[in-house]
Amino acid sequence: MMQPKDHTRLKHMMEYAEEAKNLAMETTREKLATDRKLELALTRLVEIIGEAAGRVSTQTREQYPDIPVDRNDRSQKPADPWLRCSRSGYPLGYS
């Protein structure tokens, strides 16, 4: 069974990921390059997701082995296209 704190962390990760995706999909590459507030907002959302991910218990990670959690393992491709974009070096929302 998932620990209550992990459930909350995962819920927050999903909420912030959705918010980041929505912000990214509403902009252009050019606007992102010139809008410092938007860049900082997206960066902070991704930081929050990463911080929460780092605090998910080993028990929960083992319970869901299909979810890649090793930051150094680039061989695993995330299912969500916007995450693939962030790993490819493009701003979120672009492929």
Secondary structure, 3 states (H helix, E strand, C coil): CCCHHHHHHHHHHHHHHHHHHHHHHCCCHHHHHHCHHHHHHHHHHHHHHHHHHHCCCHHHHHHCCCCCCCCCCCCCCCCCHHHHHHHHCCCCCCC
